[in-house]
């Protein structure tokens, strides 16, 4: 296998987790109309990662573990990591509380 082909296959394997992490970060850090677009983008990436993971598992591709980890990162990150709007709501709720 030529060297450039090995680099291309490594780039192909690592591009999916990078794209997934960027879309998850964008959906959690933006607010307003941009946040809605970022959430739609995250949903599209989630569907794409699910289909690609199914393909790599079915074909016994060596990168199946990387894709499965990426898929689990998207699910766990979307459910457990709070977004900026919840931080804003929490900050407003704490500032209206009376402290003695």
DSSP file (Angstrom, degrees, kcal/mol; ACC not computed):
  #  RESIDUE AA STRUCTURE BP1 BP2  ACC     N-H-->O    O-->H-N    N-H-->O    O-->H-N    TCO  KAPPA ALPHA  PHI   PSI    X-CA   Y-CA   Z-CA
    1    1 A X              0   0    0      0, 0.0     5,-0.1     0, 0.0     0, 0.0   0.000 360.0 360.0 360.0 129.3    0.0    0.0    0.0
    2    2 A X     >  -     0   0    0      1,-0.1     4,-1.5     2,-0.0     3,-0.3  -0.276 360.0-118.2 -64.5 154.4    1.4    3.4   -0.9
    3    3 A X  H  > S+     0   0    0      1,-0.2     4,-1.9     2,-0.2     5,-0.2   0.880 112.3  53.9 -62.4 -40.4    2.2    5.8    1.9
    4    4 A X  H  > S+     0   0    0      1,-0.2     4,-2.0     2,-0.2    -1,-0.2   0.827 106.0  53.9 -67.0 -29.5   -0.2    8.5    0.7
    5    5 A X  H  > S+     0   0    0     -3,-0.3     4,-2.1     2,-0.2    -1,-0.2   0.863 106.5  51.4 -71.5 -35.3   -3.0    5.9    0.6
    6    6 A X  H  X S+     0   0    0     -4,-1.5     4,-1.9     2,-0.2    -2,-0.2   0.889 110.4  49.1 -66.6 -38.9   -2.3    5.0    4.3
    7    7 A X  H  X S+     0   0    0     -4,-1.9     4,-2.3     2,-0.2    -2,-0.2   0.895 110.2  51.8 -66.2 -39.9   -2.5    8.6    5.3
    8    8 A X  H  X S+     0   0    0     -4,-2.0     4,-2.1     2,-0.2    -2,-0.2   0.895 109.0  49.2 -64.5 -40.4   -5.8    9.0    3.4
    9    9 A X  H  X S+     0   0    0     -4,-2.1     4,-1.8     2,-0.2    -1,-0.2   0.876 111.2  50.0 -68.5 -35.9   -7.4    6.0    5.1
   10   10 A X  H  X S+     0   0    0     -4,-1.9     4,-2.2     2,-0.2    -2,-0.2   0.904 111.0  49.4 -65.9 -40.6   -6.2    7.4    8.5
   11   11 A X  H  X S+     0   0    0     -4,-2.3     4,-1.6     1,-0.2    -2,-0.2   0.871 109.0  53.1 -64.9 -37.0   -7.7   10.8    7.6
   12   12 A X  H  X S+     0   0    0     -4,-2.1     4,-0.7     1,-0.2    -1,-0.2   0.887 110.8  46.5 -65.0 -39.2  -11.0    9.1    6.6
   13   13 A X  H  X S+     0   0    0     -4,-1.8     4,-0.6     1,-0.2     3,-0.3   0.895 117.3  42.3 -70.6 -40.4  -11.2    7.3    9.9
   14   14 A X  H  X S+     0   0    0     -4,-2.2     4,-1.5     1,-0.2    -2,-0.2   0.647  98.9  72.4 -84.9 -15.4  -10.5   10.4   12.1
   15   15 A X  H  X S+     0   0    0     -4,-1.6     4,-2.4     1,-0.2     5,-0.2   0.866  92.4  56.6 -69.7 -33.8  -12.6   12.9   10.1
   16   16 A X  H  X S+     0   0    0     -4,-0.7     4,-2.3    -3,-0.3    -1,-0.2   0.937 108.2  44.8 -65.4 -47.8  -15.9   11.4   11.4
   17   17 A X  H  X S+     0   0    0     -4,-0.6     4,-2.5     2,-0.2    -1,-0.2   0.878 114.1  51.0 -64.3 -34.4  -15.1   11.9   15.2
   18   18 A X  H  X S+     0   0    0     -4,-1.5     4,-2.3     2,-0.2    -2,-0.2   0.933 111.5  46.7 -66.9 -45.0  -13.7   15.4   14.5
   19   19 A X  H  X S+     0   0    0     -4,-2.4     4,-2.2     1,-0.2    -2,-0.2   0.896 113.4  49.8 -62.4 -40.4  -16.9   16.4   12.7
   20   20 A X  H  X S+     0   0    0     -4,-2.3     4,-2.3     2,-0.2    -2,-0.2   0.914 110.9  48.3 -66.2 -43.3  -19.0   14.8   15.4
   21   21 A X  H  X S+     0   0    0     -4,-2.5     4,-2.5     1,-0.2    -2,-0.2   0.895 112.0  50.0 -65.1 -39.4  -17.2   16.6   18.2
   22   22 A X  H  X S+     0   0    0     -4,-2.3     4,-2.4     2,-0.2    -1,-0.2   0.908 111.8  47.1 -65.4 -41.7  -17.4   19.9   16.4
   23   23 A X  H  X S+     0   0    0     -4,-2.2     4,-2.0     2,-0.2    19,-0.2   0.886 113.0  49.1 -69.3 -37.0  -21.2   19.6   15.8
   24   24 A X  H  X S+     0   0    0     -4,-2.3     4,-1.4     2,-0.2    -2,-0.2   0.926 112.7  47.8 -66.1 -43.7  -21.8   18.6   19.4
   25   25 A X  H  X S+     0   0    0     -4,-2.5     4,-1.8     1,-0.2    -2,-0.2   0.903 111.4  50.3 -62.9 -41.7  -19.7   21.5   20.6
   26   26 A X  H  X S+     0   0    0     -4,-2.4     4,-1.2     1,-0.2    -1,-0.2   0.879 109.2  51.2 -65.2 -37.2  -21.5   23.9   18.3
   27   27 A X  H  < S+     0   0    0     -4,-2.0    -1,-0.2    11,-0.3    -2,-0.2   0.787 115.2  42.8 -71.6 -25.0  -24.9   22.7   19.5
   28   28 A X  H  < S+     0   0    0     -4,-1.4    56,-1.5    -3,-0.2    -2,-0.2   0.729 116.3  45.0 -90.8 -23.5  -24.0   23.2   23.1
   29   29 A X  H  < S+     0   0    0     -4,-1.8     2,-0.2    54,-0.2    -2,-0.2   0.569  97.1  80.0-100.4  -9.9  -22.3   26.6   22.9
   30   30 A X     <  -     0   0    0     -4,-1.2    54,-0.3    -5,-0.2    55,-0.3  -0.594  57.7-159.3 -99.6 161.2  -24.6   28.6   20.7
   31   31 A X    >   +     0   0    0     -2,-0.2     3,-0.8    53,-0.1     4,-0.4  -0.911  49.6   6.9-132.9 160.6  -27.8   30.3   21.6
   32   32 A X  T 3> S-     0   0    0     -2,-0.3     4,-1.4     1,-0.2     3,-0.3  -0.396 122.5 -13.2  76.2-144.3  -30.9   31.6   19.7
   33   33 A X  H 3> S+     0   0    0      1,-0.2     4,-1.9     2,-0.2    -1,-0.2   0.825 135.7  58.1 -66.2 -31.9  -31.5   30.9   16.0
   34   34 A X  H <> S+     0   0    0     -3,-0.8     4,-2.4     1,-0.2    -1,-0.2   0.866 102.7  54.5 -65.5 -35.3  -27.9   29.7   15.6
   35   35 A X  H  > S+     0   0    0     -4,-0.4     4,-2.4    -3,-0.3    -1,-0.2   0.888 105.7  51.9 -66.1 -38.6  -28.5   27.1   18.3
   36   36 A X  H  X S+     0   0    0     -4,-1.4     4,-2.0     2,-0.2    -1,-0.2   0.915 111.5  46.7 -64.1 -41.6  -31.5   25.7   16.4
   37   37 A X  H  X S+     0   0    0     -4,-1.9     4,-2.2     1,-0.2    -2,-0.2   0.895 112.1  51.0 -65.5 -39.2  -29.5   25.4   13.2
   38   38 A X  H  X S+     0   0    0     -4,-2.4     4,-2.5     2,-0.2   -11,-0.3   0.863 108.7  51.5 -66.7 -35.5  -26.6   23.7   15.2
   39   39 A X  H  X S+     0   0    0     -4,-2.4     4,-2.3     2,-0.2    -1,-0.2   0.885 109.7  49.2 -68.7 -37.4  -29.0   21.2   16.7
   40   40 A X  H  X S+     0   0    0     -4,-2.0     4,-2.2     2,-0.2    -2,-0.2   0.906 111.4  50.1 -65.2 -39.8  -30.4   20.3   13.3
   41   41 A X  H  X S+     0   0    0     -4,-2.2     4,-2.5     2,-0.2    -2,-0.2   0.916 110.0  50.6 -63.4 -42.9  -26.8   19.9   12.1
   42   42 A X  H  X S+     0   0    0     -4,-2.5     4,-2.6   -19,-0.2    -2,-0.2   0.904 109.2  51.4 -61.6 -41.5  -26.0   17.7   15.1
   43   43 A X  H  X S+     0   0    0     -4,-2.3     4,-2.1     2,-0.2    -1,-0.2   0.909 110.7  48.2 -63.0 -41.6  -29.1   15.6   14.4
   44   44 A X  H  X S+     0   0    0     -4,-2.2     4,-2.3     2,-0.2    -2,-0.2   0.908 112.6  47.9 -64.0 -42.3  -27.9   15.1   10.7
   45   45 A X  H  X S+     0   0    0     -4,-2.5     4,-2.9     1,-0.2     5,-0.2   0.879 109.3  54.7 -65.4 -37.3  -24.4   14.2   11.9
   46   46 A X  H  X S+     0   0    0     -4,-2.6     4,-2.0     2,-0.2    -2,-0.2   0.901 109.5  46.5 -63.0 -41.6  -26.0   11.8   14.4
   47   47 A X  H  X S+     0   0    0     -4,-2.1     4,-2.3     2,-0.2    -2,-0.2   0.922 113.8  48.6 -65.4 -43.7  -27.9   10.0   11.6
   48   48 A X  H  X S+     0   0    0     -4,-2.3     4,-2.6     1,-0.2     5,-0.2   0.917 111.8  48.5 -63.6 -43.2  -24.8    9.9    9.4
   49   49 A X  H  X S+     0   0    0     -4,-2.9     4,-2.6     2,-0.2    -1,-0.2   0.881 110.2  52.9 -64.9 -37.7  -22.6    8.5   12.2
   50   50 A X  H  X S+     0   0    0     -4,-2.0     4,-2.3    -5,-0.2    -2,-0.2   0.935 112.1  44.2 -62.8 -46.3  -25.3    5.9   12.9
   51   51 A X  H  X S+     0   0    0     -4,-2.3     4,-2.1     2,-0.2    -2,-0.2   0.906 115.1  48.0 -65.9 -41.4  -25.4    4.7    9.3
   52   52 A X  H  X S+     0   0    0     -4,-2.6     4,-2.5     2,-0.2    -2,-0.2   0.889 111.2  51.3 -67.2 -38.2  -21.7    4.7    8.9
   53   53 A X  H  X S+     0   0    0     -4,-2.6     4,-2.3    -5,-0.2     5,-0.2   0.914 109.3  50.3 -64.7 -42.3  -21.2    2.8   12.2
   54   54 A X  H  X S+     0   0    0     -4,-2.3     4,-2.4     1,-0.2    -2,-0.2   0.914 111.3  49.3 -60.7 -41.8  -23.7    0.2   11.0
   55   55 A X  H  X S+     0   0    0     -4,-2.1     4,-2.4     1,-0.2    -2,-0.2   0.922 111.7  47.6 -64.5 -43.5  -21.9   -0.2    7.8
   56   56 A X  H  <>S+     0   0    0     -4,-2.5     5,-2.2     1,-0.2     4,-0.3   0.850 113.9  47.4 -69.5 -32.1  -18.5   -0.6    9.5
   57   57 A X  H ><5S+     0   0    0     -4,-2.3     3,-0.7     3,-0.2    -1,-0.2   0.913 113.2  47.9 -72.6 -41.5  -19.8   -3.1   11.9
   58   58 A X  H 3<5S+     0   0    0     -4,-2.4    -2,-0.2     1,-0.2    -1,-0.2   0.903 116.8  42.0 -65.4 -40.6  -21.6   -5.1    9.2
   59   59 A X  T 3<5S-     0   0    0     -4,-2.4    -1,-0.2    -5,-0.2    -2,-0.2   0.429 107.7-124.4 -87.6   2.3  -18.5   -5.2    7.0
   60   60 A X  T < 5 -     0   0    0     -3,-0.7    -3,-0.2    -4,-0.3     2,-0.1   0.883  42.3-179.6  55.4  42.7  -16.1   -5.8    9.9
   61   61 A X    > < -     0   0    0     -5,-2.2     3,-1.6    -6,-0.2    -1,-0.2  -0.482  36.1-122.1 -69.3 142.4  -14.0   -2.8    9.0
   62   62 A X  T 3  S+     0   0    0      1,-0.3     3,-0.5    -2,-0.1     4,-0.2   0.707 108.5  60.7 -62.4 -18.6  -11.1   -2.3   11.4
   63   63 A X  T 3>  +     0   0    0      1,-0.2     4,-1.9     2,-0.1    -1,-0.3   0.212  69.0 108.8 -93.4  17.4  -12.3    1.2   12.4
   64   64 A X  H <> S+     0   0    0     -3,-1.6     4,-2.3    -8,-0.2    -1,-0.2   0.850  75.8  54.2 -63.6 -34.1  -15.6   -0.1   13.8
   65   65 A X  H  > S+     0   0    0     -3,-0.5     4,-2.3     2,-0.2    -1,-0.2   0.890 107.1  50.8 -68.2 -38.1  -14.5    0.6   17.4
   66   66 A X  H  > S+     0   0    0      2,-0.2     4,-2.0     1,-0.2    -2,-0.2   0.923 113.2  45.3 -63.1 -44.4  -13.7    4.3   16.6
   67   67 A X  H  X S+     0   0    0     -4,-1.9     4,-2.2     2,-0.2    -2,-0.2   0.865 112.3  50.8 -69.9 -36.0  -17.1    4.8   14.9
   68   68 A X  H  X S+     0   0    0     -4,-2.3     4,-2.2     2,-0.2    -1,-0.2   0.897 110.7  49.5 -67.8 -39.2  -18.9    3.1   17.8
   69   69 A X  H  X S+     0   0    0     -4,-2.3     4,-2.3     2,-0.2    -2,-0.2   0.890 110.1  51.5 -64.5 -39.4  -17.1    5.3   20.3
   70   70 A X  H  X S+     0   0    0     -4,-2.0     4,-2.0     2,-0.2    -2,-0.2   0.914 109.4  49.9 -63.3 -42.9  -18.0    8.3   18.3
   71   71 A X  H  X S+     0   0    0     -4,-2.2     4,-1.9     1,-0.2    -2,-0.2   0.911 111.9  47.0 -63.2 -42.9  -21.7    7.3   18.2
   72   72 A X  H  X S+     0   0    0     -4,-2.2     4,-2.7     1,-0.2     5,-0.3   0.868 108.9  55.8 -67.6 -34.8  -21.7    6.8   22.0
   73   73 A X  H  X S+     0   0    0     -4,-2.3     4,-2.5     1,-0.2     5,-0.2   0.892 107.5  49.9 -62.4 -39.3  -19.9   10.1   22.5
   74   74 A X  H  X S+     0   0    0     -4,-2.0     4,-2.1     2,-0.2    -2,-0.2   0.918 113.4  44.5 -66.1 -43.3  -22.7   11.9   20.5
   75   75 A X  H  X S+     0   0    0     -4,-1.9     4,-1.5     2,-0.2    -2,-0.2   0.951 118.4  41.9 -66.7 -48.7  -25.5   10.3   22.5
   76   76 A X  H  X S+     0   0    0     -4,-2.7     4,-2.9     1,-0.2     5,-0.5   0.912 116.3  49.4 -66.5 -42.2  -23.9   10.8   25.9
   77   77 A X  H  X S+     0   0    0     -4,-2.5     4,-1.3    -5,-0.3    -1,-0.2   0.886 110.0  50.6 -64.9 -39.0  -22.8   14.3   25.1
   78   78 A X  H  < S+     0   0    0     -4,-2.1    -1,-0.2    -5,-0.2    -2,-0.2   0.825 119.4  37.2 -68.5 -29.9  -26.2   15.3   23.8
   79   79 A X  H  < S+     0   0    0     -4,-1.5    -2,-0.2    -5,-0.2    -1,-0.2   0.843 125.9  30.9 -91.1 -35.7  -27.9   14.0   26.9
   80   80 A X  H  < S+     0   0    0     -4,-2.9     2,-0.5    -5,-0.2    -3,-0.2   0.808  96.3  82.6 -98.8 -32.0  -25.4   14.9   29.7
   81   81 A X  S  < S-     0   0    0     -4,-1.3     2,-0.1    -5,-0.5    -1,-0.0  -0.629  77.3-131.7 -79.1 122.5  -23.6   18.1   28.7
   82   82 A X        -     0   0    0     -2,-0.5     2,-0.1     1,-0.1    -2,-0.1  -0.413  18.4-131.2 -73.3 149.9  -25.7   21.2   29.5
   83   83 A X     >  -     0   0    0     -2,-0.1     4,-1.3    -5,-0.1     3,-0.4  -0.411  26.2-100.3 -94.1 175.6  -26.2   23.8   26.9
   84   84 A X  H  > S+     0   0    0    -56,-1.5     4,-2.2   -54,-0.3     5,-0.1   0.827 117.6  60.1 -67.2 -33.0  -25.7   27.5   27.2
   85   85 A X  H  > S+     0   0    0    -55,-0.3     4,-2.2     1,-0.2    -1,-0.2   0.877 104.0  50.3 -64.9 -36.6  -29.4   28.2   27.6
   86   86 A X  H  > S+     0   0    0     -3,-0.4     4,-2.2     2,-0.2    -1,-0.2   0.851 108.6  53.1 -70.3 -32.4  -29.7   26.1   30.7
   87   87 A X  H  X S+     0   0    0     -4,-1.3     4,-2.3     2,-0.2    -2,-0.2   0.907 109.2  49.2 -64.2 -40.8  -26.7   28.0   32.1
   88   88 A X  H  X S+     0   0    0     -4,-2.2     4,-2.2     2,-0.2    -2,-0.2   0.912 111.6  48.4 -64.8 -42.4  -28.5   31.2   31.5
   89   89 A X  H  X S+     0   0    0     -4,-2.2     4,-2.2     1,-0.2    -1,-0.2   0.899 112.4  48.9 -64.1 -40.2  -31.7   30.0   33.2
   90   90 A X  H  X S+     0   0    0     -4,-2.2     4,-2.1     2,-0.2    -2,-0.2   0.886 110.1  51.2 -66.7 -39.0  -29.7   28.7   36.1
   91   91 A X  H  X S+     0   0    0     -4,-2.3     4,-1.8     2,-0.2    -2,-0.2   0.904 111.3  47.3 -65.7 -41.4  -27.9   32.0   36.5
   92   92 A X  H  X S+     0   0    0     -4,-2.2     4,-1.4     1,-0.2    -2,-0.2   0.902 111.7  50.9 -66.4 -40.7  -31.2   34.0   36.4
   93   93 A X  H  X S+     0   0    0     -4,-2.2     4,-0.6     1,-0.2    -2,-0.2   0.881 111.7  47.4 -65.1 -37.7  -32.7   31.7   39.0
   94   94 A X  H  < S+     0   0    0     -4,-2.1     3,-0.4     1,-0.2    -1,-0.2   0.839 109.0  53.6 -73.0 -31.8  -29.7   32.0   41.3
   95   95 A X  H  < S+     0   0    0     -4,-1.8    -1,-0.2     1,-0.2    -2,-0.2   0.774 106.1  52.8 -75.6 -23.6  -29.7   35.8   41.0
   96   96 A X  H  < S+     0   0    0     -4,-1.4    -1,-0.2    -5,-0.1    -2,-0.2   0.607  88.0 100.9 -85.9 -11.3  -33.3   36.2   42.0
   97   97 A X  S  < S-     0   0    0     -4,-0.6     2,-0.5    -3,-0.4    -3,-0.0  -0.463  76.8-122.6 -71.7 144.3  -32.9   34.1   45.2
   98   98 A X        -     0   0    0     -2,-0.1     2,-0.4     2,-0.0    -2,-0.1  -0.748  24.6-158.9 -88.0 131.9  -32.6   36.0   48.4
   99   99 A X              0   0    0     -2,-0.5     0, 0.0     1,-0.1     0, 0.0  -0.911 360.0 360.0-111.6 140.3  -29.4   35.4   50.3
  100  100 A X              0   0    0     -2,-0.4    -1,-0.1     0, 0.0    -2,-0.0   0.379 360.0 360.0-111.1 360.0  -29.1   36.1   54.0
